[in-house]
Amino acid sequence: MAMFMKNTWLVFLVCFCCSPGVRPSLAADEAICPENFPKEIIKVTDYVYVAIGYALGNCIMVIAPEGLIIVDVTETANASKEIFDDFRNISSKPVKAIIYTHYHHDHIMGAKTFVEDPTNPPEIWADIKLLETIEKFQTHAFAIRYVRATRQFGNFVNNTNGGLGNELGQGEEGFVIPNKFVDNHTVEATIAGLNVTFMQIPGESSDQIGMWVPAWKAFFAGDTFYFAFPNLYSIRGTPMRDPKLWYTSVQNIADLSPEYLVMSHHYPVQGRQKIQEYLIEYRDAIQYVHDQSVRYINKGFYPDQVVELVKLPRMLADKSYLQQCYGTVPWSSKGVFQLYLGWFSGDPIDLLPMTYTEKAKRMRKLAGGIHGLVKKARKALRSGDNQWALELSSYALELKPDNLQARKLKTKALYALGEATSLTLANNYYKTSSLEVSGNLELKFPPEYIHNFIYSFRMRQLFEIMPAMFIAENCSYRTDIVRFKFQDTGLEVYLQLRNGVAIISDSQPRSDAVFEIVYDNENLYREFVFSMSIGAGWPYNGGSLSGVQLTPPFTMSCFKDIMYCFDWYMNAKID
């Protein structure tokens, strides 16, 4: 999931009775892709309860002999507090452990609610790769991921949801750094008097873990299984999720023959036979898409051709829990191509293709000018050929951005495509894009998000994002070296500019020509980055700042010239 949110809650469109007891296993003909879930606590057993409908992600309470184990904590502290209040109607035991099944925000950001004594925090378990995965996700391509995730989750779209149930919640974030790690395929532990086995089950993320309670034959699966075709490729922008790892993880769960399957989205399932059916068909669907995609790839078919050829067989496609309302077979097939062969389709047309602008000019000529493009786009829209209307109007706007007719047509085509699809994420993306094209929405980082973004990073990580912000066309001539020193932590970081690149290192480059800037504390530098990132401009206009010293001959003017070689502003226009 992601960390982006909408201003209002949607009205719940689906109502269920909130009676205690295990929700019955889902029937084969039951709809699995509801608009929203109502808030309720599902009693799986006397010792396992699932909070569903409070947020996009579920929160699970395990009552162990000596205390509570909380599995996943939703995306906000607001939601987790409401959940914890309701959990307290069931058990007053202290929280002894928190489990992060993986790094996605709807699983980790509500953690602080469950830390009852910050001076004596509970065990917080995660995969050994979780922190690294978070930092990698946030360090590079973070700006465009924000925009694309906002579109994917439909944060500004009415009557929608996050694809797996409720919309992504907004509110206070409360991530707490884990202190216990799963560093092997299986790790046995005794938590609050309960024997559990953690399993690495990579799938929707590489850092995913599950928890097996052998005495109860209960498996807590995170996002390795949910009631929709799996999202093997996320349109918000991620590398393709390895299908072989995913279906192997599902098989590993099935091999345990669980009697209870508790997921971090959707309702829990009881019954070994039913769970086996779900898991086996789920893993087989993933393997089918992988294997058949590879088969056609090896025959020389191009990505779009592979998409046309790979379809789930009827015995899988008809299963309600494999409906393509979240993940989709076409996106997955394209992802498999990328996984093994990268960006080049193999078609020589794509080796050195004409630019989009040049193609738009050729289309304009074929259509008889901009007016012809607009006319043909209007005709396509009226006939229900929405994709062609979108393409033609986009060509017109590429060449004449102020053409109001083309803009209106593109807005309508995007909205119509959203209305026509049953795939929630595509619907969200189309309709959000429609709002942007119409001028009714401009996606920006909220200042509070930028603040959280900057202050949650390790200081070293703040420097690691700088090379991809370097404005090479303006500053490729520079050959500066700057040493940043932080008195409160002892951290030293070197920034070197040369050959149009910015290099970050922990040791001094081979040069005596090093400028130095010393900060009394790291937060002074964070304040600088925040000011630049929100477009507030240079914060040191007085020439100096308390707590910041420049070692001669380094001057504030020189420092300013260097730092303006970086594209700090996080709300630059994105077309």
Secondary structure, 3 states (H helix, E strand, C coil): CCCCCCCCCCCCCCCCCCCCCCCCCCCCCCCCCCCCCCCEEEEEECCEEEEECCCCCCEEEEEECCEEEEEEECCCHHHHHHHHHHHCCCCCCCEEEEECCCCCHHHHCCHHHHCCCCCCCCEEEEECCHHHHHHHHHHCCHHHHHHHHHHHHCCCCCCCCCCCCCCCCCCCCCCCCCCEEECCCEEEEEECCEEEEEEECCCCCCCCEEEEECCCCEEEEECCCCCCCCCCCCCCCCCCCCHHHHHHHHHHHHCCCCCEEEECCCCCEECHHHHHHHHHHHHHHHHHHHHHHHHHHHCCCCHHHHHHHCCCCHHHHCCHHHCCCCCCHHHHHHHHHHHHHCCCCCCHHHCCCCCHHHHHHHHHHHHCCHHHHHHHHHHHHHCCCHHHHHHHHHHHHHHCCCCHHHHHHHHHHHHHHHHHCCCHHHHHHHHHHHHHHHCCCCCCCCHHHHHHHHHHCCHHHHHHCCHHHECHHHHCCCCCEEEEEECCCCCEEEEEEECCEEEEECCCCCCCCCEEEEECCHHHHHHHHHHHHCCCCCCCCCCCECCEEEECCCCHHHHHHHHCCECCCCCCCCC
